[in-house]
């Protein structure tokens, strides 16, 4: 294969855009803007140079890990460390925190693809890499720093509150809720995208696809200024990409991340795979294709060899774009459903993750639905039917505001519905009766 070194055309951000992002960095204590400039250059280094960079960072990480975490003090090599998962991290959170870290501690909580919450901590450097990697993926889709962006997402991509509203205003981002995907709401989203000059649409793959299908099925063609679309959080299938590009008439790209493991990867213009930012994480792919990754820049908390819960296949050949980053050919095992009622109203599955994630009584959950019934199975040692109906009243109110089912049931500590591959899925759609 012929590998080219053609790079996307360079541009000079406006002074206003630079001032906005510098203000964000100043308030948050991050260095996203400076790091983005460095990543733009490093992504085109040779595979050998990037590999050497990652190996040096891994050696430093393991040395610090052995020094600061007693349970790992006697590990002779990084490969001797056990594979960690959410259960391990939740059980050993205090031991995994770095006692030498004196910077700002940022608490994170995620539901993830198994419906089991994970609480962990990151540093400002981690946040800088998170946003710099995201901006780099947007730039591959045609975005230019400071341009208006439409988010179709839930609170894992966006948050509420006055501080967040100011932050997204500085980013020039407008959030549209993937937790409300009714026909009326999608018509409003389409109109806003057409009228407000957004240059990029970014959001959950299934939510963007649902919006695209709405446009295609209604024959709606909106006049817009989008340069590209970036989908995240789930696998973007060939059929989904085709529907999205048909609806909007611009290229659609995939972006993949697992923040607790330091994973950030994106498609370039060739769409031959996902370029993995190896400057941030050390990635291992086991024989069963499980992606195990370590965030090398998180100084606040150590989560070595973290099981992302995803299965991937790495590319054997480099991409034609000339980037030397490792290339994920395919993410094999990441797909969530949109929960849809019989009236066509829908919410993204992350709606439930964020609905339950701050409730310490709920340890795990599963949502099972068909055209008539929505059943929510909550697991927790302190949950039982005698005192939880009142407990769930607020959840019921929030759900019925977005979805209409003949029956909405809460059950407690009942066996989860399993799939043929025995992997737990926290959202399951039953076939029509």
N, C-alpha and C positions, 0 to 999 in steps of 0.2 A: 504494500500500500504506500502511495506517495503521501508524505506528510508535509503540509505547508505551514508556514509561519505567519500567515496573514492575520492581522489583528483587527478588531473592530476599530472604526475610525475614532481618533481622539477628539475630544471636545473640551472647551473651557467652560466650567460651570459659571453661572452668573454670580456676581458679588453677593446678591441677596441669598442665593442658595448656600454659598459658603458661610455666610454669617449665621444663617439658620442652623446649620449642622454644627458649627463651632459652639453656638449657644447650647445646643443639646449636649454636646460633649462636656461643656463647662458645668452645666447643671448636674449631669449624671456622673461626672468624674470619669468618663470614658475617653478613649482616643480613636473613635470609629473613623473619623475623617482621615487621620494620618495613616491608620492601618489599611484602609481601603486603597490608598495610593500605593502602599507597599505590596498589597496582594495583587493589584493590577499588573505589577512588574513580575512578581515571583511566580504567578501562574504559568508564565511562559519559560521558566527555567527548565533545564533538561531533567528527565526523570531521575538520572543519577544524582544531580545536584539536589533535587527535592528529597530524594531518598536519604541522602547523607544528612540533610537538615533535620528530617524527622527522626532519624536514628540518634542524632546528638541530643535532641530534645527528649527522647525516650530515656536515654541514659541519665540525664539530669533528673527527670521525673522519678525514676526508680530509686535513685540515690536519696532524694528528698522523702520519698514514701517510706523507705526503710528507716530513715532517721526520725520521722515524725509519727509513724503509726506502729506501735509495738507489735501488733499481731502479724505484721509483715516484715519485722526486723531481720529475720533469719532467711529470707528468700534470697537464693544465690543469683537467680536470673529473673528477668521479668516474666518469662514463660512459666516459672514455677508458681506464679500467683494464681489463685482460683478465679474462675469466671464468676463475676458478681451479677446479681439481678436485683429487682426492686425489693424483694423480701429481705435479702441480705443487707442492702443499704438501709432500709427502714429499721432493721434490727440493730445495726451497728453505727447509726448516724453520728453519735457523739464521738466514737472512736475514730471515725474517718475524717472528722473535721481537723484542719491543720492548725495546731496551737501556735504556730509561728506567724500565721497570717494576721496582719494588723489593719488591713484595708477594709473597705466597705463590704459588708456581708449581705448578699442578695438572696432572699428566700424564694424558692421555686416550688411549685406543686403541680403535678401533672397526673391525669388519669391514665393516659396511654392506651395502647391497643388491647390490653387485658382487663381494663376496668379496675385495676388495683392501683390506688393512689401512690405516688412517690413524692416524698418531701426531700429536697436537697438544697444545697447552698452553692452559689457561684460567686466569682470575683468580678471586679469591673473589667478586667482583661477579657474574661469570658464573654461578658456582654458586648464588649467592643468587637470581638470576633463574630459573635452572633449577628450583629447588624452589618458589619463590613461584608461578611459572607453573603448575607441576604441582598445587599446593595449590588454586590458583584454579579449575583445571579440575575438581578433586574437589568443590569447594564448589558448582559449578554442578550437580553430580549429587546434591547433598543432604548431602555430608560436612560435619561440623563439627570444627574444629581439635581434635586430640587423640583423636578417636574411633578405635576399632580398625579396621584395614584389612587385608584379605587380598590378598597379591600372588601372582598366578600368572605366574611369570616365570622368566627365566634371568639370567645375571650382567650383562646390559646394564642391567637395572633394579635388580638387587640383587647384592651382593657377599658373599663369605665372609670369615671371619676374626673375631677377637675384637672389634676396633674396630667392624666393621660390625654385629656382633650387638648390641653395646651401643647403637649408633646406631639400629637398627631397633626395639629395645626402647623407646627414648625416643620414637620416632615412633609407637609402638603398632602396628607392622606385623608381620605374620607371613608368611613367604615359603613358598610352595608351588612345587615345581619343575615348570616347563614342559618340562624335559628328561626327565621321566618321566611319560608320559601313558598308562600301561597301565590296564586296566579296574580292577585292584585299587587302584592309586594314586588314580584318579579317584573311586572309592568312598570312600576315606579323606578326600580333599579335601572332597567333598560333606558328609560327616559332620562334619568340623571346622568348616565354614562354618555348618552348622546348629546346632552346639553352643556355639560360642564368641562369639557376639554381635557379629560383624563388621558394620559399617554400610556398608562399601564393598568391592567386589571390583574389583581393578585388575590388568590383565595384557595379554599379547599377545592380539590379536583371535582368531587361529586357535586358540590354546590355550583361551581362554575358550569359544569356540564348540565345540571338541571336548568340553569338559566338559559344556556344555549339551546337546549331541547325545547324550552318554552318559546324562544324566538323562532326556531325552525318550524315548530308545529303550528304557530299562529301566523306564519308568513311575515313576521315583523323584521324589517331591515332598518336598523338605526344608523344615522349619520354620526360618526364619532371620529376622534382623533387618536385612538389607540395605536401604538406602534407594535405592541405585543401583549401576550397574556402569559402569566406564570402561575402554574398550579402546584399546590403543595398538600401535605398531610396524608395523601393516599396515592395509590398507583394511578397513573394516567394511561389508560388503555389506548390502543390504536383507534378504536371506534369512538372513544370519548374525544380524543384529539381532533378527529375528523369532524365530529358534530360541532365542536367549539370553533374550529377554524371556518366551517361553513357559515356559522351564525354571525361571526364578527369580521371575517375576511382578513385576519392578521395571524401571524404565526403564534402557536401555542407551545409553551415550554414547560418542562417539569423541574421542580426543585424538591430536594429531599433533605430532611434534617432529623436529628435526634439530639436535642440540646444537652441532655444529661451525659451523653457519651461523646460530645464534641463533634458530632457528625454534621457536616454541611456540604451538600453536593448539588450541582446544577447542570442543566443542559446548555450547550452552546448552540450556535446557529446550524451546526451539522446534525444535531439530534442523534448522535451515535452512542450516547450513554451519558452518565452523570459524572462530572468532574468533581472529585473529592478533595476538599481542602486539607491536604496532609500536613500543612503548617500547624494546624490546630489539633488534629487527632491522629492517633496511631490505630489503624484498622487491621483486624485479622478476620479472615473468612475460614471457618472451620469446615471439616469434611462434609457436614450436613448442610452447608451453605449459610449457616448462621453468621450474622455480622456481629463481631465482638469489637468494641472500640473504646478508646481511652482518651478523655479530654486532657491534653497535655498542658493547657494554659490555665486550667482552673486551680488556683492556688488556695482557694478557700476550703475545698473539700476534695478528698481523693475518692474516685470511683473507678479503680483500675479494671481493665478487661470486662467492661460492662456489656451484658447481653442486651442488644437493642430490641430483641423480639422480632427482628426482620431477617429475612433470608435474601441474599443477593448473589449475583453471578458477576464476576469481574471480567472485563474485556481483556483479550489477549493481545490486541493491537492498539497502538495509540490513536488518538483522534486526529483527523486531518487538520484541525484548527491550529495545531502546533503547541497547545498547552501540554506541559509535562506532568500534570497532576494525574494520580491514579484514576482509572476510569471504571465506574460501575456500569456494566453493560445492561443490567436489569435488576430491579427490585422485585423479587419473586413473591413476597408474602406480606403485602400491606394493603388492605382494602376494608374500608368501612362503608356502611350503608347510609343512605338518607332515609329517615323514618317518614313514611308517607301515609296519610289517612285516605279513606275512600272518597273524600271530597277534593283530593288533589293537593291539600295543604302538606307541607313538608318541613322538617327541621333536620339539620345536619346532626349526625350521631354524637358529635362533640357537645351538643346541647346537654345531654345527660351526664357526660363526664364533668362538666362544669357546674351542673346543678347539684351534684352530690359530693364534689371533691372536698369541700370545707367541713363536711359533717363527719366528725371523728367516730361516730357510732357505725357508720357505713364503711366496711372494710373492702368489700367487692360488690359488684352488681352485674345484672344482665337484663337486657330489654329484649323481649320477644314480641313480635307483632304480626298480624295479618290484616285483612281489610276491615275486620270487625273489632278485634280485641287487641289491646295493648297491655302486656303483663310485665311488671317490673319486679324482679326478684332481688331483694336486698339481703346482703349477708353481713353479719356482725354479731359478736358475742353478746351484746346488750340489746339486740333486736328481737322482739317477738310480737305477735299479733295483739296481745293484750294492751300494749301501751303505745303502739307505733302508728295507729290510724290518725290520731291527733298530730303526731310527729310529722306525718306525711301530708297533712292537709295543705300546707304551703306548696309542697312539690306538686300536688294534684292541681292546685290553682294555676300554677305556672305552666303546667303541661296543657291543660284544657284551654288556655289562652292562645295556644298555637296549633293544637291538634284536636280533632274530633273523632272519637271512636265510640262505638256502641257500648263498649265496656272498657274501663280503665281499672286494672287490678294491681294492688300491691301484695306481694307475698314475701315471706321472710324465711331465710335460711333453707329454702327448698333446693334440691339438687339442680345444678345448672344443666341446661341443654347443651349437649356436646356435638361436635362436628365429626365427620368421618375420620379426619386426621387427628382427632382428640385434642386439638388446640382450642383453648377457650376463646370464644368470641363474645364480646359484651353487647353487641347488637345482632340480632338474628331475625331475618324476615322469613316467615313461614309461607309456603305456597298457598294460593287461593283454595278455599274449601270447595 
